């Protein structure tokens, strides 16, 4: 029982906070945090576990969003199937570009992903304008039909659905962190030669991590499309390429709950500060510099040791069993 609590306490704490926020904060704000945190966790996994910093996440977000939008605008009306279409689009796109991109490291990986975001933006805005409707975008809010059990066309029930999806995503990434695959991802970041010496393929591990992370990003795009009921090329604007990176640096790069904390901080400051200052990014920039200079752990990385001490300070020391008992 104790082991199960140790495994789940962080997820329970994070999502209890999100559930509590729903009680006293506007619903659109909380839904935006949920979607943004799912958007950021893929980027956080790439940076923290594999050592890939990506400025191309808007491209994968847009691929998932447009995959959903194409289905709901041209083919069907069920938003659940639309989300599956967006998820499949992101998975296929990651499989296509992944074998090329994961061979690159450091700045080259970051730049080639940024180039992909620019290409996708140009495709959606100009080249495929007859299909995507260019800057006007695809509007399909009225096309979606109500769904049984959870009608995700309604914002209040969409929150419940996104909450469940987010909980499943975090449980999945928590599981990955504790598996051999998660350890291999960290090893390929720290010492790829030793990992190869042990008989593992750095390329295969990086490719799998790349596909998992960017399929998660595409899922966030699908959720965004269903929630808004419309998609435009602005979703993949290169001007927003740094947003997920800023969020995970604010929350704590490589930490499991950094994307949630960073999304709350980033979205909250954006909504509050933008009402006072037009160029609200001028506040985010210095704050990010201060956080990085203070220890490079982000908000969650700084709070996590304190929370563990607070929650487990009365933890009793369990005596070790003797060998005879263990043998039985």
Secondary structure, DSSP 4 states (H G I P E B T S, - for coil): -HHHHHHHHHHHHHHHHHHHHHHHS-HHHHHHHHHHHHHHHHHHHIIIII----S-HHHHHHHHHHHHHHIIIII---HHHHHHHHHHHHHHHHHHHHHHHTT--HHHHHHHHHHHHHHHHHIIIIITHHHH-GGG-EE-TTTPPP-SSS-TTSHHHHHHHHHHHHHHHHHHHHHHHTSHHHHHHHHHHH-HHHHHHTT--HHHHHHHHHHHHHHHHHHHHHHHHHHHSEE-GGGG-GGGTTHHHHHHHHH-TT-SSHHHHHHHHHHHHHHHHTTT-S-THHHHHHHHHHHHHHTS-HHHHHHHHHHHHHHHTTPPPPPPPPHHHHH-
